[in-house]
Amino acid sequence: MFISNLIDYLDSIKERDPAPRSRWEILLYPGVWAVGYHRLAHWLFLGHMFFLARLVNHFARFITGIDIHPGAKIGSNFFIDHGFSVIGETAEIGDNVTMYQNVTLGGTNPTTGMGGKRHPTILDNVIIGSGAQILGPITVGERARIGAAAVVTDDVPAGATMIGQKARSTLVQAETYARDFMPYGTPCREMFDPATQSLEIMQCEIETLRKKVAEMMEERDTSALDAPAKPRRSKGSTAS
């Protein structure tokens, strides 16, 4: 049973990462080891053996560079690519979630009165790009994509693609986001970026204004040339 589940897990990673040539190579991934150590630490945490759970957590962080609090709840086929990420105590992660390097699933400050659930809930099939910061007790909907370096502090609708700081939805159509896999959770075409579209519209407006100003100046110069010259009076002339 364990071997079968492990093979399924390794195969799920290979479907999302074209780099490994075999399952044995995937077994060397720090993300795989971090999740494995977390399973043990979480089991100890649920048994109220908090010191031992923390001990396993610290050892795993030393070995893998990935810090997963023993209290975090993680579903099946969770893949951390490269590592150097932090997952807080009350974070919940669903099935088939992919998370790239330098991601933080961070919590709110308990001194503000928001104790208990402080960290994000990540639903199934979510992709989190490198450097993303998902903060607070928010929910990221199924099949959502969090772009690289995005900062997310509000709930994310199912299927949305979030980019920027503070992250905003790119409003991608459903038939566009319902794809099998998007590396790093980040669309690479500019058509998905509303900021790029706004800049393009502004550039067009500026060009139009420049043309109008140029036409007005040309009309003014033409009018000045066509106007009849006024006769000049000599110094010695007197009125009759």
C-alpha positions in Angstrom: 0.0 0.0 0.0 2.8 2.4 1.0 4.8 1.6 -2.1 1.8 2.0 -4.4 1.0 5.4 -2.9 4.6 6.5 -3.2 4.8 5.5 -6.9 1.5 7.4 -7.6 3.0 10.4 -5.8 6.2 10.3 -7.8 4.3 9.9 -11.0 2.2 12.9 -10.2 5.3 15.0 -9.8 6.8 13.7 -13.1 3.6 14.8 -14.9 4.2 18.4 -13.6 8.0 18.5 -14.0 9.7 17.4 -17.2 13.2 17.5 -15.8 13.5 14.1 -14.0 14.4 11.0 -16.1 13.2 8.5 -13.5 11.3 8.1 -10.2 14.7 7.5 -8.5 15.7 11.0 -9.4 12.5 12.5 -8.0 13.3 10.8 -4.7 16.2 13.2 -4.4 14.0 16.3 -4.5 14.1 18.3 -1.3 10.3 19.0 -1.6 9.6 15.2 -1.5 11.7 14.8 1.6 10.1 17.9 3.2 6.6 16.5 2.7 7.7 13.1 3.9 9.2 14.5 7.1 6.1 16.6 7.6 3.8 13.5 7.5 5.8 12.2 10.5 5.8 15.6 12.3 2.1 16.1 11.7 1.4 12.6 13.1 3.4 13.5 16.2 1.6 16.9 16.4 -1.8 15.2 16.4 -0.7 12.9 19.2 0.2 16.0 21.3 3.9 15.2 21.1 4.7 18.8 20.2 8.4 18.8 21.1 9.1 15.7 19.0 7.1 17.2 16.2 9.1 20.4 16.3 12.3 18.4 16.5 11.4 16.6 13.2 10.4 19.9 11.7 13.7 21.6 12.6 15.7 18.6 11.2 13.6 18.7 8.0 14.2 22.4 7.6 18.0 21.9 8.1 18.1 19.1 5.5 15.7 20.6 2.9 15.5 24.3 3.4 11.7 24.1 3.6 9.9 25.0 6.8 6.5 23.3 7.2 4.9 23.7 10.6 3.8 20.3 12.1 0.3 21.6 12.5 -0.3 22.3 8.8 -2.7 20.0 7.0 -1.5 18.8 3.6 -3.5 16.7 1.1 -2.2 14.1 -1.4 0.3 14.8 -4.3 1.6 18.1 -2.9 4.6 19.1 -4.9 7.1 21.7 -3.7 9.5 22.5 -6.6 13.0 23.6 -5.5 12.0 24.6 -2.0 13.0 27.5 0.4 9.3 28.0 1.3 7.4 28.5 4.6 4.1 27.0 5.5 2.4 28.2 8.7 0.7 26.2 11.5 -3.0 26.6 10.5 -2.4 26.4 6.7 -4.5 23.8 4.8 -3.5 22.5 1.4 -5.7 20.3 -0.8 -4.8 17.6 -3.3 -2.6 18.0 -6.4 -1.3 21.5 -5.4 2.0 22.7 -6.9 4.1 25.3 -5.2 7.4 26.7 -6.5 10.3 28.2 -4.6 10.3 31.0 -2.0 6.6 30.9 -1.3 5.1 31.9 2.1 1.8 30.8 3.4 1.8 33.2 6.2 -0.5 34.1 9.1 -2.0 37.1 10.7 -0.8 38.5 14.0 -2.5 36.7 16.8 -2.1 39.8 19.1 -4.7 41.6 17.0 -7.4 39.2 18.3 -7.4 36.9 15.2 -6.2 33.7 16.8 -7.1 30.2 15.7 -7.2 30.0 11.9 -4.4 32.4 10.8 -3.1 30.9 7.6 -4.4 30.3 4.1 -6.5 27.4 2.9 -5.4 26.2 -0.6 -7.9 24.1 -2.4 -7.3 21.4 -5.0 -5.2 21.8 -8.1 -3.9 25.2 -7.3 -0.5 26.4 -8.7 1.5 28.9 -6.7 4.3 30.7 -8.6 7.8 31.4 -7.1 8.1 34.2 -4.6 4.3 34.5 -4.0 3.1 35.6 -0.6 -0.3 34.3 0.5 -1.2 35.9 3.8 -4.0 35.5 6.3 -6.9 33.1 6.8 -8.1 33.4 3.2 -9.2 30.7 0.8 -7.7 30.1 -2.7 -10.3 28.4 -4.8 -9.8 25.3 -6.9 -7.6 25.5 -10.0 -6.6 29.0 -9.2 -3.1 30.3 -10.3 -1.1 32.6 -8.1 1.5 34.3 -10.3 5.2 34.7 -9.4 5.9 37.3 -6.7 2.1 38.0 -6.2 0.9 39.2 -2.8 -2.5 37.8 -2.0 -4.5 38.9 1.1 -8.1 38.3 -0.1 -10.0 35.3 -1.1 -9.3 34.0 -4.6 -12.2 32.7 -6.8 -12.0 29.3 -8.3 -10.0 29.3 -11.5 -8.8 32.9 -11.2 -5.2 33.9 -12.1 -3.8 36.4 -9.6 -0.8 38.7 -10.4 0.9 41.7 -8.9 1.3 43.4 -5.5 -1.3 43.5 -4.2 -2.5 40.7 -6.4 -5.5 41.3 -8.8 -7.4 39.0 -11.0 -6.5 39.0 -14.7 -10.2 38.2 -15.5 -9.2 35.3 -17.8 -12.1 33.6 -19.4 -13.1 30.2 -18.1 -12.2 28.4 -21.3 -8.7 29.9 -21.0 -7.9 29.0 -17.4 -9.4 25.5 -17.5 -6.2 24.0 -18.8 -4.3 21.0 -17.4 -1.2 22.8 -16.2 0.3 26.3 -16.2 4.0 26.4 -15.1 4.6 28.7 -12.2 1.0 29.6 -12.3 1.9 32.6 -14.4 0.5 33.4 -17.9 3.3 34.5 -20.2 1.3 36.4 -22.8 0.7 40.1 -22.2 -2.9 39.8 -23.2 -3.6 38.5 -19.7 -2.2 41.6 -18.0 -4.7 44.5 -17.6 -1.9 46.8 -16.6 -0.3 46.2 -20.0 -3.6 46.8 -21.8 -4.1 50.1 -19.9 -0.6 51.3 -20.9 -1.2 50.4 -24.5 -4.5 52.4 -24.5 -2.8 55.4 -22.8 0.0 55.3 -25.5 -2.6 55.3 -28.3 -4.3 58.4 -26.7 -1.0 60.2 -26.3 -0.2 59.6 -30.0 -3.6 60.9 -31.0 -3.1 64.0 -28.9 0.4 64.6 -30.5 -1.1 64.4 -34.0 -3.8 66.9 -33.1 -1.3 69.3 -31.6 0.9 69.0 -34.7 -2.1 69.7 -37.0 -3.1 72.8 -35.0 0.4 74.1 -35.1 0.6 73.5 -38.8 -2.7 75.3 -39.3 -1.5 78.3 -37.2 1.7 78.6 -39.2 -0.2 78.4 -42.5 -2.6 81.1 -41.4 0.3 83.3 -40.4 1.9 82.9 -43.9 -1.4 83.5 -45.8 -2.4 86.6 -43.8 -1.8 90.0 -45.9 1.1 92.0 -44.6 0.2 95.4 -43.1 1.6 98.5 -44.8 4.5 100.1 -43.0 4.4 103.8 -42.4 7.5 105.9 -43.0 8.9 108.0 -40.2 8.4 111.4 -42.0 4.8 110.9 -43.1 2.0 113.0 -41.6 -1.7 112.6 -41.8 -3.4 114.7 -44.5 
